[in-house]
Amino acid sequence: MKARAGLVRELVARLRGWYEVSRSAFIGATIIVVLSAMTATVSLYSPYKPDAMDFMAPLSAPTSEHLLGTDNFGRDILTRVLYGYQISLAVALGSVGFGLIAGVALGLLAGYFGGITDNLIMRPMDVLMAFPAIVLVVALTGFVGREISVMILAVAVVYVPIFARVMRGSTLEVVNELYVEGARARGASHLRLMLRHILPNAIAPVLIQASILMGIAILLESALSFIGLGTQPPDPSLGLMLSEGRSFMQQAPWMVMVPGLAISIAVLGFNLLGNGLQDLLNPARKGR
């Protein structure tokens, strides 16, 4: 018992320390962890299925049985929101993950070698960045398909030039540092210089950008589902729930308010985390 109490006290002390260092990062991470935990375990505690219809309670206001009400088919809105989070988080994590890997690799190569390599990599990235993100994603999903995997790849294509540009700029700042020159003088290979000395010291701005882009990915997925190019019925999606609730805003405003608030909370969590990481990884900014 004493050992457990000591572990609890140590955990509380560490959480308090993280909160004091960056309240924004702590609050954002807490929101994301809570949403992820609720989403991952929804099948364990929810008595409803996301597509289960209760024809005796269509457009029911929030009650003890349906905490956030039901939609026009009698489906529990809270359950559908939590299952909708699964799709939103999958798109956010998948698109940012693929975009991060490709963008970091391209930006690192462009910033390290420069010259022709830089032009060959960054000019196509500039062309991709010339298109508005939502237009490019709509074009890709409309042309290729509407599956979740297609949405992930489409958003990842939009994110690759963003990550590449951020990584290139950060690499240009690090590549001429004395410790890199020292490693080069000791005969370190290009690969070792990039992976061992440059990447760890240049990755911080990319991680901050990744957190913010996860929130934007949730908005993009919701927008695609809202206009019918994302998740298709009867699968739950926050954007699709918003689209379906437009016709019932007067009779059942919770059909629009709940998924809209759910999107806002998720985006807020990632934005707070990004701002907090910027404070943690850039002490000069925190001092100002």
C-alpha positions, 0 to 999 in steps of 0.5 A: 500500500505504501509503495502504491501511495508513493507511486501515486504521489510521484505521478501527481508530482510529475503531472503537476510539474508538466502543468507548470512547465506548459499548461497549454501542452498539458491541457491539450494532451489531456483532451487528446488522451481522454478522447482517445481512451473514450473512443478506443473503449466505446464498445465496452461501455456503450449499450448501443451500436452506432447504427442501431435504430430506436423507432420509438424515440426518433429525435428524442431530446437528451434523457437518462437513456440517451444522454445527448439525444437521438437523431431522426432514425433514433440512433444514439448521438453520443455513441455515434460521436464516439465512433465518429472520433475513430474515423477522424483520429484515424485520418488525422494520425494516418495522414500526418504519419505518412506526410511526416515520414515523406516530408521529413525525408525530402526536406532533410535531403533538400536542406542538406545537399542544396543546389540541384537536389534542393530544386528537384525536390522543392519545386514540385512541392511548391506546385502542390502548395499552390493549390488550396488544401481543400480543393486538392483533397476534394479532387483526389478523393473525387477522382480515386475513391471515397474510402478512408484509406483514400482520404488518408492518402489524399490529406497526406499528399497535401501535408508532404510539402508542408512538412518538407518546407518546414524540415528544409528550413530547420535543416538549413539552420542546423547544417552549418553548426559547429558540431556538424562541421566537427562530425564532418571533419572526423569523416562521418558519412552523409547518412550519419550526419543527417540521421545522427546530428542534423535530424534530432536537432532539426525535428522540433519545428516539424513536431509542432507543425504535426500537432497542429496539422492533426487538428486540420486533418480532422476538419478536412475529414469532416468537411469531406464527409459533410459534402458527401465525399468522405465517410458514407452512410450508415457509418458514423462521421462527425461531418456526416452527422452535421450534414444529416442534422441540417434538416432538423435544426429546429426540431432537434438542435442537438443533432448539429450542436453535439457533432459540431462541439465534438469537432471543436474539442478535438481541434482545440486539443491538438492546437493547445498541444501544438502551442504548448510544444512550441513553448517547451521546445522554444524557451526563447518564445516562452520567455517573451 
